[in-house]
Amino acid sequence: MRDEAGALGGSVRPGGPVTGGGPADAATTAAGPGRGRGGGHVPGEPGIWVLVLGDMVIFGVLFTLFSRARAHDPVLFAESQERLSTTIGLLNTVLLLASSYFVVRGVGAVRDGGPRQPARFFMAALACGLGFTVNKVLEYSGKLGHGITLTTNDFYMYYYVLTGIHALHLVLGMCVLVALIWYTRQPSRSPKIAIVEGCASYWHLVDVLWIVLFPLLYLI
């Protein structure tokens, strides 16, 4: 019995079945480490994560500078913060959270390959992004109309710089969503999940940055 088990590449436990050496084990071996059951999966291509990490480092430095400036003059920062609209900031937060939900649904539709059209979800995410942009333009217009500019004080300098850089990321993210809508609606090709996941990861970065910016600028 032991010889037969050895020929199969497995082992025998007393009173138990032969283990190892079967087709499932061969498939697991061929799949390589990390691809079997319980293996982790990092969405997208490595390049997108270099971009994400680089952006997070830059924003981390800016957040640190903002916090130090606020600690140096807390009264000025508190008074300036009161002139921001928490309602607009909260609405923009809800819009971006909803957009990330739709992006997740779109990626899931691509991954499942079922009858659901992923482009519909990406279009919904794009609509949320456009809503955010409209709100931000209205907010900027109100501030500029009251003479509040980049040079008013340190708080508003950081406000315009941080939200402006985030707005640039948002516009680029919406361009990515437009590309995803076009890409997933092509009838002659099956979307590559790595491309879709990479684009989705960038959009989630835009969302995460705002989730940090909102309390930092509007609440704390």
DRENNU-480824 format. One record per residue (C-alpha): x, y, z. Coordinates in steps of 0.1 Angstrom, whole numbers, plus 2048, in hexadecimal, padded with zeros to 3 digits. Each point is the difference from the previous one (the first is absolute). Example, Ala and Ser with C-alpha at 12.3 -4.5 7.8 and 13.67 -1.06 7.14 Angstrom:
87B7D384E80E8227F9
This chain:
80080080081C8188098117F97DE7DF8087EE7FD8218138238097F77F97F97DB7E481980381681A8107EB80181F8007F28247EB7E88147F38058237F57E18137DB7FC7FA7FF81F7EA7FF8077DB81D8057E98098267FF8138147E680A7F77DD7DD8047F17F48187E57F781B81982480080E80E8027DD7EA81D7F880A8128208257FA7F97FC80D7DC7EE81F80D81E80A8158008108227E68198097E87F47E57F17E38127E480181A80581D81881A8117EA7FF8268007F88157E280D8237F97E98127E780F8127E28238027F381F8088168048217EE7DF80E80D80B7F88248208147FB7EA81D7F67E97FB81D81B7FE81A81281E7F17E08158037FA7F582382480A80A7FB8237F17DE80581080E7F282181B81C7FF7E581A7F97EA7F481C81D8028188088237F57DC80A8047FE7F182382081280B7F38217F37DF7FB8128127F88218148217FB7E08157FC7E17ED80C7EA81E80480580C7DC7FA7DD7F27E07FB8157F18217F68087FA7DB7F27DD8027DF80D80C7FB8117DE8017DF7ED7DF7EF7F97FF7DF8127E17F77ED8128027DE81D7ED80E7E97E480D7ED7FF7E08207FC7EC80B7E48187E07ED7F98048057DB8237F18007F67E38167E37F97E98188027E28177E78107E37E88057F68027DC8257FA7F58017E18167E07F47F080E8077DE8207EC8077EB7E480D7EB8007E08207FD7EB80E7E58167E07EB8007FC8047DA7DA7FD8047E48127EE80482081581081C7EE81D80F8137FF8207EC7DF80981281180082281E8147F37E88197F27EF80482282280581080881B7E67DF81180780A80182582280F7F77EF81B7EB7E980881D81F8048168108177E77E18167FD7FF8048268258088027FD81B7E57E280F81381480082081E8107EF7EA81A7F07F180982282180481080F8157E47E18157FF8068098258248097F980E7E080F81E7F67EB8207EC80381281D8117E580881A8117ED81B8137DF8067E07EC8057F28097DE8217FC7F08007DB80B7DB7FE7F880480A7DC8207EC7FB7F37E080F7DE8017F080F80C7DF8187E37FE7E47E88097EA8107E581B7F97E68017DC80B7DA7FF7FE80080E7DC81A7E67F67EB7E58117E180B7EC8147FD7E080A7DD80C7DB7F88057F780C7DD81C7E97F27F27E38157DD8067F380D7FF7DC8167E28077E57EB8107E78077E58157F27E37ED7E27F381E7F17EF8167FB81F7FE7F382380D81A8198207F78117F97FF82582380D8097FA8207EC7DD80580F80D7FA82481D8187FA7E981C7F57E97F981D81D8018198088237F47DC80B8058007F282381F8148077ED8207F77E57F58198187F881C8128217FD7DF8138037F67EB81E81F80E8117FC8237F37DC80480B8057FD8258228117FF7F381F7EF7DB80180A7FD7F082281F7FD816
